[in-house]
Amino acid sequence: MKDREFCASILAKVLIDAGVGIVIGGTGSDEIIEHMVETECCEALRKIREILDDDTFTDEMCFGCIDQIVSLYEELGPGAGSRHDFG
């Protein structure tokens, strides 16, 4: 997935979740999009760190950590592709 497509998928999810409809144009639109996507990505990284820092997981439960991280990535919007077929 290309960077612009990745950013667009995250931005679309943020806007849908917020119930927002916007028209982006003009000279500042790239900066607005970049800021919105960066904010969402930072929040996702914070959540991933919380998952990794969860001491309730034993080494045998690392699969659970990975599953939670992949699930978070799917919630963010771009999906995990074929890598999250844990059946």
Contacts in CASP RR format, 6 or more apart in sequence:
PFRMAT RR
TARGET T0000
AUTHOR 0000-0000-0000
METHOD contacts of the structure
MODEL  1
MKDREFCASILAKVLIDAGVGIVIGGTGSDEIIEHMVETECCEALRKIRE
ILDDDTFTDEMCFGCIDQIVSLYEELGPGAGSRHDFG
1 9 0 8 1.000
1 78 0 8 1.000
6 78 0 8 1.000
7 33 0 8 1.000
7 34 0 8 1.000
7 37 0 8 1.000
9 77 0 8 1.000
9 78 0 8 1.000
9 79 0 8 1.000
10 37 0 8 1.000
10 40 0 8 1.000
10 41 0 8 1.000
10 76 0 8 1.000
10 77 0 8 1.000
10 78 0 8 1.000
11 33 0 8 1.000
11 36 0 8 1.000
11 37 0 8 1.000
11 40 0 8 1.000
12 77 0 8 1.000
13 40 0 8 1.000
13 76 0 8 1.000
13 77 0 8 1.000
14 36 0 8 1.000
14 37 0 8 1.000
14 40 0 8 1.000
15 21 0 8 1.000
15 22 0 8 1.000
24 32 0 8 1.000
24 33 0 8 1.000
40 76 0 8 1.000
41 76 0 8 1.000
44 72 0 8 1.000
44 73 0 8 1.000
44 76 0 8 1.000
47 72 0 8 1.000
48 69 0 8 1.000
48 72 0 8 1.000
51 65 0 8 1.000
51 68 0 8 1.000
51 69 0 8 1.000
51 72 0 8 1.000
52 65 0 8 1.000
52 69 0 8 1.000
54 65 0 8 1.000
57 64 0 8 1.000
57 65 0 8 1.000
67 84 0 8 1.000
67 86 0 8 1.000
70 80 0 8 1.000
70 83 0 8 1.000
70 84 0 8 1.000
71 84 0 8 1.000
73 79 0 8 1.000
73 80 0 8 1.000
74 80 0 8 1.000
74 84 0 8 1.000
END
